[in-house]
Amino acid sequence: MLEFFKEGLLQFLSYSGFGNCTWGHIIMICIGLIFIALGIIKEFEPLLLVPIGFGIIIGNIPFTDGLQVGVYESGSVLNYLYFGVVKGFYPPLIFLGIGAMTDFSALISNPKLILIGAAAQFGIFAAYITALLLGFTPMEAGAIGIIGGADGPTAIFISSKLAPSMMGAIAVSAYSYMALVPVIQPPIMRLLTTPQERVIRMRPPRAVSHREKVLFPMLCILLTAFLVPTGLPLLGMLFFGNLLKESGVTKRLANTASGPIVDIVTILIGLTVGASTQATNFLRPASVLIFVLGAFSFVIATASGVLFVKFFNLFLKEGNKINPLIGNAGVSAVPDAARVSLVEGQKYDRTNFLLMHAMGPNVAGVIGSAVAAGILLSFLY
């Protein structure tokens, strides 16, 4: 009888997390706890970091293969939820919600700001070239480069097509740098601007008519989708969501897209992306290199936006110049990058409100990252 209980206890322990735990699992669980702490204590993108952090913990509870509990085990609940990430239909739903929440007025009133959003996408292609030089395949390099757009859904969409095996590292890297926008961008902005440039006052945006707001998403989808049809799943949902918001006759649909739908998908995408970071698949030299390249891409994107504004100002008359502190907002971390522009600007002039101006390149960055994704897919997929 004693021997029977002993064998039963040993078998139980062999199936438990204690019997299968490795240092890799412990490291990843600690990373998950750090993500949750950053989200709760520092309030760095809590809607993203808390689900991802908890997902990392769930994904790194040790277990024996064959129990159908892991995210990579066919038939498990997590595997079914992860299907939306693998097949790339969560990101378009996120873009639908973003479109329904976004006011493009700042961009419509000052169209030249879209050039800043375009310039910031240089970080994507700089990282792509660097990844190629480091030995990644063209498809892997394309998936890594998109981190520079600071757009988590786009990074997931691209990696699901080009480098599914790297999706966990790419997605976590993209969301991490999105959350760390208030930490990473200010030193770059201060380094690349002069005290005189930081206090440039921009003209107030003009009032945008209802007709302009309604026509904007329809014209944009025609222009961008004809240019890069491969970006249609993201661009189509983005502009459809915005049309629901601006039409004035589909308020219920716009509220559903910007509320329940985007909230549910954010929970699912955060939890499953976090769970995909199982130590056995995640803790590899390539993952570390992805994080390094992601940081490089993000720094280049921020610097490109700021430097482009400085260059553009050479051709603008006095009174029409753009404050270079809004150049950082060319990345698509909406609205955190625009808030960074405001905060940095008010350090040098407390009466200079840059938020509305910064929202122009910020929403342009959302469009730009989706277009860049379409360009990468068009010649890599």
C-alpha positions as CSV (number, residue, x, y, z in Angstrom):
1,M,0.0,0.0,0.0
2,L,2.9,2.4,0.9
3,E,4.6,1.6,-2.4
4,F,1.4,2.3,-4.2
5,F,1.0,5.8,-2.6
6,K,4.7,6.5,-3.3
7,E,4.4,5.7,-7.0
8,G,1.2,7.8,-7.2
9,L,2.9,10.7,-5.5
10,L,5.9,10.4,-7.9
11,Q,3.6,10.3,-10.9
12,F,1.7,13.3,-9.6
13,L,4.9,15.3,-9.2
14,S,6.1,14.3,-12.7
15,Y,3.0,15.9,-14.1
16,S,3.2,19.0,-11.9
17,G,4.9,22.2,-12.7
18,F,7.5,21.5,-10.0
19,G,8.6,18.4,-11.7
20,N,9.0,20.1,-15.1
21,C,10.3,23.5,-14.1
22,T,13.5,24.8,-15.7
23,W,15.5,28.0,-15.2
24,G,14.0,29.2,-18.5
25,H,10.5,29.0,-17.1
26,I,11.5,31.0,-14.0
27,I,13.2,33.7,-16.1
28,M,10.1,34.1,-18.3
29,I,7.8,34.2,-15.3
30,C,9.9,37.0,-13.8
31,I,9.7,38.9,-17.2
32,G,5.9,38.5,-17.0
33,L,5.8,39.9,-13.5
34,I,8.0,42.9,-14.7
35,F,5.5,43.6,-17.5
36,I,2.6,43.5,-15.1
37,A,4.5,45.8,-12.7
38,L,5.3,48.3,-15.4
39,G,1.6,48.3,-16.5
40,I,0.2,48.7,-12.9
41,I,2.9,50.8,-11.1
42,K,4.3,52.9,-13.9
43,E,1.1,52.8,-16.0
44,F,3.1,52.1,-19.2
45,E,0.4,51.0,-21.6
46,P,-1.5,48.9,-19.0
47,L,-4.1,47.7,-21.4
48,L,-1.3,45.9,-23.3
49,L,1.3,45.1,-20.7
50,V,-1.0,43.6,-18.1
51,P,-2.6,41.0,-20.5
52,I,0.8,40.2,-22.1
53,G,2.5,39.9,-18.8
54,F,-0.1,37.5,-17.4
55,G,0.0,35.6,-20.7
56,I,3.7,35.2,-20.3
57,I,3.1,33.7,-16.8
58,I,0.4,31.4,-18.2
59,G,2.6,30.3,-21.1
60,N,5.5,29.4,-18.8
61,I,3.8,27.3,-16.2
62,P,5.7,24.0,-16.7
63,F,3.7,21.0,-17.8
64,T,4.2,17.6,-19.5
65,D,3.6,17.4,-23.2
66,G,0.4,15.8,-24.3
67,L,-1.9,17.4,-21.7
68,Q,-3.4,19.8,-24.2
69,V,-2.9,22.9,-22.2
70,G,-0.1,24.7,-24.0
71,V,-0.6,27.4,-26.6
72,Y,1.2,25.3,-29.2
73,E,-0.6,22.0,-28.5
74,S,-3.3,21.2,-31.0
75,G,-6.8,21.0,-29.5
76,S,-6.0,23.1,-26.4
77,V,-8.1,26.1,-25.4
78,L,-5.1,28.5,-25.7
79,N,-4.3,27.0,-29.1
80,Y,-7.8,27.9,-30.4
81,L,-7.5,31.4,-29.0
82,Y,-4.0,31.7,-30.6
83,F,-5.6,30.8,-34.0
84,G,-6.6,34.5,-34.4
85,V,-3.0,35.6,-34.0
86,V,-1.6,32.8,-36.3
87,K,-4.1,33.5,-39.1
88,G,-3.8,37.3,-38.6
89,F,-7.5,38.2,-38.1
90,Y,-7.1,39.8,-34.6
91,P,-5.0,42.8,-36.0
92,P,-7.6,43.9,-38.6
93,L,-10.2,44.0,-35.8
94,I,-7.9,46.1,-33.7
95,F,-7.5,48.5,-36.7
96,L,-11.3,48.6,-37.0
97,G,-11.4,49.9,-33.4
98,I,-8.5,52.3,-34.0
99,G,-10.3,53.8,-37.0
100,A,-13.5,54.2,-35.0
101,M,-11.6,56.0,-32.2
102,T,-9.3,58.2,-34.4
103,D,-10.0,61.8,-35.3
104,F,-8.0,62.7,-38.4
105,S,-8.9,66.4,-38.2
106,A,-5.3,67.5,-37.4
107,L,-4.0,65.6,-40.4
108,I,-6.8,66.9,-42.7
109,S,-6.2,70.5,-41.6
110,N,-2.5,70.3,-42.3
111,P,-1.8,67.6,-44.9
112,K,1.9,68.2,-45.0
113,L,2.1,66.5,-41.6
114,I,1.6,63.2,-43.3
115,L,5.2,63.5,-44.6
116,I,6.4,63.2,-41.0
117,G,4.6,60.0,-40.6
118,A,6.1,58.7,-43.8
119,A,9.6,59.8,-42.8
120,A,9.3,57.9,-39.4
121,Q,8.8,54.6,-41.4
122,F,12.5,54.8,-42.4
123,G,13.2,52.9,-39.2
124,I,11.4,49.9,-40.5
125,F,13.6,49.7,-43.6
126,A,16.8,50.5,-41.8
127,A,16.1,47.6,-39.4
128,Y,15.2,45.4,-42.4
129,I,18.6,46.1,-44.1
130,T,20.5,45.6,-40.8
131,A,18.7,42.3,-40.1
132,L,19.7,41.1,-43.6
133,L,23.3,42.0,-42.9
134,L,23.1,40.0,-39.6
135,G,22.1,36.8,-41.4
136,F,18.3,36.8,-41.1
137,T,16.3,35.7,-44.2
138,P,14.5,38.4,-46.1
139,M,11.1,37.3,-44.7
140,E,12.5,37.3,-41.2
141,A,14.1,40.6,-41.7
142,G,10.9,42.1,-42.9
143,A,9.0,40.9,-39.9
144,I,11.6,42.2,-37.5
145,G,11.8,45.6,-39.3
146,I,8.1,46.4,-38.8
147,I,8.8,46.8,-35.0
148,G,10.1,50.3,-35.9
149,G,6.6,51.3,-36.7
150,A,5.7,51.0,-33.0
151,D,2.5,49.2,-34.0
152,G,1.8,46.0,-32.2
153,P,-1.1,44.7,-34.4
154,T,0.8,45.4,-37.6
155,A,3.9,43.6,-36.2
156,I,1.7,40.6,-35.4
157,F,0.0,40.7,-38.8
158,I,3.3,40.8,-40.7
159,S,5.1,38.2,-38.5
160,S,2.1,35.8,-38.9
161,K,2.7,35.9,-42.7
162,L,6.5,36.2,-42.9
163,A,8.0,34.6,-39.8
164,P,5.5,32.7,-37.7
165,S,8.2,31.0,-35.6
166,M,9.4,34.5,-34.5
167,M,6.0,35.9,-33.8
168,G,6.2,35.8,-30.0
169,A,9.5,37.7,-29.8
170,I,8.5,40.2,-32.5
171,A,5.1,40.9,-30.9
172,V,6.5,41.3,-27.4
173,S,9.3,43.5,-28.6
174,A,6.9,45.7,-30.5
175,Y,4.5,46.1,-27.6
176,S,7.4,46.7,-25.2
177,Y,8.7,49.6,-27.2
178,M,5.2,51.0,-27.6
179,A,4.9,51.0,-23.8
180,L,8.3,52.6,-23.4
181,V,7.7,55.5,-25.7
182,P,7.8,58.0,-22.8
183,V,11.2,56.6,-21.8
184,I,12.9,56.1,-25.1
185,Q,11.9,59.1,-27.2
186,P,12.6,62.2,-25.0
187,P,16.4,61.8,-24.9
188,I,16.5,61.4,-28.7
189,M,14.3,64.5,-29.2
190,R,16.4,66.6,-26.9
191,L,19.6,65.4,-28.6
192,L,18.5,66.3,-32.1
193,T,16.9,69.7,-31.4
194,T,18.1,73.1,-30.3
195,P,16.6,75.3,-27.6
196,Q,15.3,77.7,-30.3
197,E,13.6,74.9,-32.2
198,R,11.8,73.5,-29.1
199,V,9.9,76.7,-28.6
200,I,8.6,77.1,-32.2
201,R,4.9,78.0,-32.1
202,M,2.7,76.5,-34.8
203,R,-0.4,78.0,-36.2
204,P,-3.6,76.6,-34.7
205,P,-5.2,73.9,-36.9
206,R,-8.1,75.2,-39.1
207,A,-11.6,73.9,-38.5
208,V,-12.4,70.8,-40.5
209,S,-15.8,70.3,-42.0
210,H,-18.0,67.3,-41.6
211,R,-17.8,66.7,-45.4
212,E,-14.0,66.6,-45.3
213,K,-14.1,64.1,-42.4
214,V,-16.5,61.8,-44.3
215,L,-14.6,62.0,-47.6
216,F,-11.2,61.4,-46.0
217,P,-11.5,57.7,-45.2
218,M,-13.0,56.9,-48.7
219,L,-10.3,58.8,-50.5
220,C,-7.6,57.3,-48.4
221,I,-8.7,53.7,-48.9
222,L,-8.8,54.2,-52.6
223,L,-5.3,55.8,-52.7
224,T,-3.5,53.5,-50.3
225,A,-5.2,50.2,-51.3
226,F,-4.6,50.8,-55.0
227,L,-1.0,51.6,-54.1
228,V,-0.4,48.5,-51.9
229,P,-3.3,46.0,-52.1
230,T,-1.5,43.7,-49.8
231,G,-2.2,46.1,-46.9
232,L,-5.9,46.0,-47.5
233,P,-6.9,43.9,-44.4
234,L,-5.4,46.6,-42.2
235,L,-6.1,49.7,-44.2
236,G,-9.6,48.6,-45.1
237,M,-10.6,48.1,-41.5
238,L,-8.9,51.3,-40.4
239,F,-10.7,53.5,-42.8
240,F,-14.0,51.6,-42.5
241,G,-13.9,52.2,-38.7
242,N,-13.2,55.9,-39.3
243,L,-16.1,56.1,-41.7
244,L,-18.4,54.6,-39.1
245,K,-17.3,57.3,-36.6
246,E,-17.5,60.3,-39.0
247,S,-20.6,59.4,-41.0
248,G,-22.8,60.5,-38.1
249,V,-25.4,57.9,-38.9
250,T,-23.7,54.7,-37.6
251,K,-22.9,55.8,-34.0
252,R,-23.9,52.4,-32.6
253,L,-21.6,50.5,-34.9
254,A,-18.8,53.0,-34.2
255,N,-19.3,52.6,-30.5
256,T,-19.3,48.8,-30.8
257,A,-16.1,48.8,-32.9
258,S,-14.3,51.3,-30.6
259,G,-15.6,49.7,-27.4
260,P,-16.5,46.0,-26.9
261,I,-14.8,44.7,-30.1
262,V,-11.4,46.4,-29.5
263,D,-11.5,45.6,-25.8
264,I,-12.2,41.9,-26.4
265,V,-9.6,41.5,-29.1
266,T,-7.0,43.4,-27.0
267,I,-7.5,40.9,-24.2
268,L,-7.3,37.9,-26.5
269,I,-4.3,39.2,-28.5
270,G,-2.4,40.3,-25.4
271,L,-3.0,37.0,-23.5
272,T,-2.2,34.7,-26.4
273,V,0.9,36.6,-27.6
274,G,2.2,36.5,-24.0
275,A,1.4,32.8,-23.7
276,S,3.3,32.1,-27.0
277,T,6.6,33.1,-25.2
278,Q,7.2,29.6,-23.8
279,A,10.7,29.4,-22.6
280,T,11.6,26.5,-24.9
281,N,10.7,28.5,-27.9
282,F,11.5,32.0,-26.7
283,L,14.8,32.0,-24.9
284,R,17.1,31.8,-27.9
285,P,19.9,34.0,-29.2
286,A,17.7,35.1,-32.1
287,S,15.1,36.4,-29.6
288,V,17.7,38.6,-27.9
289,L,18.8,39.9,-31.3
290,I,15.2,40.7,-32.3
291,F,14.9,42.9,-29.2
292,V,18.1,44.7,-30.1
293,L,17.1,45.2,-33.7
294,G,13.6,46.4,-32.5
295,A,15.2,49.0,-30.3
296,F,17.5,50.1,-33.2
297,S,14.5,50.3,-35.5
298,F,12.5,52.4,-33.0
299,V,15.4,54.8,-32.3
300,I,15.9,55.3,-36.1
301,A,12.2,55.9,-36.6
302,T,12.1,58.5,-33.9
303,A,15.2,60.2,-35.1
304,S,14.0,60.2,-38.7
305,G,10.8,62.0,-37.8
306,V,12.6,64.7,-35.9
307,L,15.4,65.2,-38.5
308,F,12.8,65.3,-41.3
309,V,11.0,68.2,-39.6
310,K,14.3,70.1,-39.2
311,F,15.0,69.5,-42.9
312,F,11.5,70.4,-44.0
313,N,11.7,73.7,-42.0
314,L,14.5,74.9,-44.3
315,F,11.9,75.3,-47.1
316,L,9.1,76.8,-44.9
317,K,8.7,80.5,-44.3
318,E,8.9,82.0,-40.8
319,G,5.5,81.6,-39.1
320,N,4.8,78.4,-41.0
321,K,7.6,76.3,-39.5
322,I,6.9,73.1,-37.7
323,N,8.2,72.4,-34.2
324,P,10.6,69.4,-34.5
325,L,9.4,68.0,-31.2
326,I,6.4,66.6,-33.0
327,G,8.6,64.6,-35.3
328,N,8.7,61.8,-32.8
329,A,4.9,61.3,-33.2
330,G,5.5,59.9,-36.7
331,V,5.6,56.5,-35.1
332,S,2.2,55.0,-34.7
333,A,2.0,54.6,-30.9
334,V,-1.3,56.5,-30.7
335,P,-1.7,58.7,-28.6
336,D,1.4,58.2,-26.4
337,A,3.9,59.6,-28.9
338,A,1.8,62.7,-29.3
339,R,1.6,63.1,-25.5
340,V,5.4,62.9,-25.4
341,S,5.6,65.8,-27.9
342,L,3.3,67.8,-25.6
343,V,5.2,67.1,-22.4
344,E,8.6,67.8,-24.0
345,G,7.4,71.0,-25.5
346,Q,5.9,72.3,-22.3
347,K,9.2,71.8,-20.5
348,Y,10.6,74.7,-22.6
349,D,7.4,76.8,-23.0
350,R,4.5,75.9,-20.7
351,T,2.0,77.8,-22.9
352,N,2.9,75.9,-26.1
353,F,0.4,73.1,-26.6
354,L,1.7,70.7,-29.3
355,L,-0.8,67.9,-28.7
356,M,-3.2,68.7,-31.6
357,H,-0.3,69.3,-34.0
358,A,1.4,66.1,-32.9
359,M,-1.8,64.1,-33.5
360,G,-1.4,64.8,-37.3
361,P,1.9,62.8,-37.8
362,N,0.8,60.4,-35.1
363,V,-2.3,59.2,-37.0
364,A,-0.3,59.5,-40.2
365,G,2.1,57.0,-38.6
366,V,-0.7,54.5,-38.2
367,I,-1.4,54.8,-42.0
368,G,2.3,54.7,-42.8
369,S,3.0,51.6,-40.8
370,A,0.1,49.8,-42.6
371,V,1.4,51.0,-46.0
372,A,4.9,49.9,-45.1
373,A,3.5,46.5,-44.0
374,G,1.8,46.2,-47.4
375,I,5.0,47.1,-49.2
376,L,7.0,44.4,-47.3
377,L,4.3,41.8,-48.0
378,S,4.2,42.7,-51.7
379,F,7.8,41.7,-52.4
380,L,8.5,39.2,-49.6
381,Y,5.3,37.1,-49.2
